[in-house]
Amino acid sequence: MSYEEAGKVKEKFCICGAKCEVKRNQQDPPVYGFTANMSRHYAKGFNTSRLHDYFYCPHRGNHDHRLLNVIRNHFDDLIEEQRKTVSKGVRELIQRDIDKCRRIFKRELKSFREKYLAPDKVVKVRTIS
C-alpha cells in the first residue's frame, strides 16, 4: 500500500506486477493501515492534513503476496545493514544473504505471477536489484 499526494501519481504497479487500485482524495490514513512504508512517509514530513491518494494491490490479502513483501522488506534491511557495516568480511557475508534473498524473491515472484496474474495483465516492474 502506498500513500501519495492527491493527483501527483496517475497509476502505480505493485512489486507483484499487478496494477494497483486507487482511492483518490482521501483525508487521513487509517490507523490500522500503518506500516513501515507509512511511517517512512511521516518521517519524510508527509502531511496528513492534505488530501492524498491511497494505492493498494488487489492481491494484498493473499498469503503469497504477503510473502513477497516479507522477502522484499528483508532484502531492504540487508542492504541497509550492509551499507552501515564497516567490516569487509561482514559485508561479504551480508552480500551472500542478499544474493540468496534475490534468488528467492525472483522464484516466488515467478510462482505468484503464474498462479494469480493473467499473462496480459503482468507489467514489467523493477524487481529487487
Buried (B, 14 or more C-beta within 10 A) or exposed (E): BBBBEBEEBEEBBBBBBBBBBBEEEBEEBEEEEEBEEBEEBEEEEBEEEEBBBBBBBBBBEBEBBEBBBEBBEBBEEBBEBBEEBEEEEEBEEBEEBBEEBBEBBEEBBEEBBEEBBEEEEBEEEEBBE
